[in-house]
Structure formats: C-alpha cells, structure tokens
Amino acid sequence: LFVPAAAADEVDISTGSISITESGYRVGAGPETSWSSDDHTLTVTGPPTDHHITVISGSCTIVLQDATITPSDDPAISICATGGGTGATVTLVVEGENTLKGGTGCAAVEVKAGWDGNDWSEVYSGHLIITGSGTLSATGGDGSASVGGGAGIGGNGVGISAGIHTDGGDFGSICIAEEFSGKINAKGGNTSSLVG
C-alpha cells in the first residue's frame, strides 16, 4: 500500500507575520494551520518583507530559503522563553542567501532568556540550533535614545524606558550544529546615546 508523504508546510512571509506554537502556525490574523507532519517543519520563502516570525512554544524546524526579513519594530525571528516550562526550540535550516535585520534596538534573531527566580535557566530559555548549507546575514537593529543596539543573534539592546526591552542584553541557548556547512555573518546594531 502506497502512502503519499504529507504535504510540506510552506509560507510566503510577504503575506503576513508568522506565529508558531506547538500545535501549528498562523499567518497574519488568519486561522491557525495545524502541522501537516510530526516533524513540525515550516519552509519560509518570499520577497523582502517587514513582517517577522515569532516562535511562542514547542519545538519546530524553520527552513529559511532565500528570505529577506527586515521589520522596523521587532526582531526578524523571535524565539520565546517560558516562566515555568521548556522554552521554544527552533532548528533553523539555512538554504540559499538569507538576510535578517532587527528593528530599532532588536536582535535580528532574538533568543529570549528564561529565568527561575533571579537565576538564568537554560530549560526556560529559548533554544536555537543553526544548520544547513546557505548564508545567513543577521544584523541587529541600531539603538536609539531609549534603547541600545540589538545583537545579530542573541539578545535585544538594553532599554532605559519602561516596557522597552527590560530583559535586553540577556539571551537563551544558541548552538551551531557540526553539520552546518554554510556561512554566518552576524553583527550587532550600532550603539546609541544611552548613558548607563
């Protein structure tokens, strides 16, 4: 008996920002689409856009395929932490030429830190594993009068205004897989006029 493979999940990010959970993914304000396979793999393509990707919970694989993501006020990709459970885990497969830039004071790829009381927690933090054979250029957003520059891959800039990156500077778990054969160009955003 021949059983066809499940259709791959693929999204053109120019149609809207993507939010991902353990149960599926949503594009813009649309309904959630359940994962079509157990491996929770989403291929992201499309022309340059100011939309972004947020991984709220669960474990997934994002295949970036010749994508350019440059939001003005958010990280290009944000991997969330939790306050009492395992943080989101993303395996980022880099294919082709990919350019990510964070918005003002934001990391290009934000990997949120999780905390157990006052202590950093690897379990509660977001987790990022980079693999593939393409090129990833990740540039943090420049700082402003109220927030410092973001990392290329890691944490947002430190803010001095209420509600602006109060957890800035901290980040979760980041790993480059041994199998990765591509190239990563990661650069932090320019500093700002913040006075410590």
N, C-alpha and C positions, 0 to 999 in steps of 0.2 A: 504494500500500500504506500503510495507516494504522498507525503505530506509537504505542501509548499512551505517555504520559510516565511516567517511573519514579515510583513512589510516594515521596512526601516522607518523610524521616526525622523523626519527631516523638516526643518523650519527655515524659511527665508526671514531673517531677522529684520529686514526692512519693513515687514508688515506689522511689527509691534514688538515691544519689550517682552521678554520671556521670563516667566517664573516657574520654578521646578520644585516639586515636592516628591515625597516617597511614592505617592500614588499616580503622578502624572505631571503634565506641564500645561501651561496656559500661555497664549499669545495675546498681548494687549488685554482688553476687557472681555475676551472671548471665553467660552466654557473650557473647563479642564479636559484635556485629552488624556485618557488612560494610556499607560505604556503598552506598546504592542508586543513587547517581548520581556522576558525576565531579566535581561541584562541592562535595562533602563538606559539605552544609548540614544542620544539625540544628536543629529548632524545639523550644524548651524552654517548656513550659507547666506548669500545675498550681497547686494551692492553696499557701499559705505552708508552708515546709518548712525543716528544719535540715540538709538534705542540701547537697551542693556539687558544683561542676563543676571537673575538672582536665583541662587540655589538655596531654598529655605530649609529643606530637610531631606534625609535619606541619602542614598548612595547612587551616583549616576556617572555615565561617561558622556562627555561633550566632545564631539568631533568638530573642531574649527577648520573650515575648509575655505580658504581664500576669503576670509572675513575681515572687514574694517569696521570697528565699533568705537565710536568717539562721543559718548554722551557729554552734556555740558555740566550736569549737576550730580552725577552718580559715577561709581566705578563701572567700567565696561563689563566686568564679571564680578559678582559678589557671592562669596561662599559663607553661609551663616554659621554661627555658633549657637549653642543652647545654654540654658541656665540649669539644666538638670538631666541631661541625656547626651547621647552621642551627637556631636556636631555633624553638619553635612559633609559628605565626602565626594570630591569630584576628581575623576581621571580625565585630564584634558589631553586629547589627542590632537596634535598639531599637524595639519596637512596643507601644503601649499604655502602661500605668503599671507600672514595674518598680522594685522596692526590693531592694537588696543591702546586707547588713551583714556585716562581717568578724567572726570570733570574737576572743577576747581577744588583743590585740596584732597582729591580722592585718588586711591591707588587705581592703577589700570586693572589689576586683578587683586581684589580685596579678599584676604583670607582672615575672617574675623577670629579674634581671640575669645576663648571661653574662660570663665572664672569659677572657682569653687571657693566661695568666700572672697578672701583677698589674694588667693593663690591662683596663678595661671594653671589651667587644666588642659592637658592635651586631649583628653576624652571629650570635653565640652567644646573645644575649639573646632573651627572648620579645618578641613584637610584637603590639600591639593597635591595631586600626583601628575606630573607632566611627562608625556611620552609622545611618540610619533616621529616623523622624519621631515617635517616642514620647518618654516621660520616663524617665530613669534617675536614681534617687536612690541614691548609693553612699556609705556611711558606714563608715569604718574602725572596727575594734574598739578598745575602751578598753584602756589599759595596765593593768599590774598591778605587783606588787612586783619582778617579774623581767623585764618587757618593756615597752617604750614603746607608745604608741598607733599603730595602723596607719593608712595613708593611705586615702582614699576610693578612689582609683585610683592604683596605683604600687607602693610597697614596704611590707613589714611593718615593725612597730616594732622598734627595736634591742633585742636581749636581752642580759642580763648573765650568764645561766646557760648552762652547756654544753648545746649542742644546741637552744637556743631562739633561732630566727631569727638565726643567726650572720651571715647576709647581710642583716639588716634595714637599712632605710634606702635600699638600692640598688634600682634598677628598670630595666627594659628600655625598649623603644621604644613610645611612645604617640602616636597620631595621631587627630584628629577630622576626618573626611572633609568636604570642602567641601559635599557633598550633604546632610550631616546637617541636618535642619530641626526637630529636637526640642529637648529641654531636658535638661541635665545638672546635677544638684545633687550635688557631690562634697565630702565633709567628712572630715577626719581624726578618728580616735578621740581621746578625752581622754588627756592625758598621765598619767604615773604618778609614783610616789615614787622613780624611779630617780635615782641620783646618779652623774654622769659621772666 
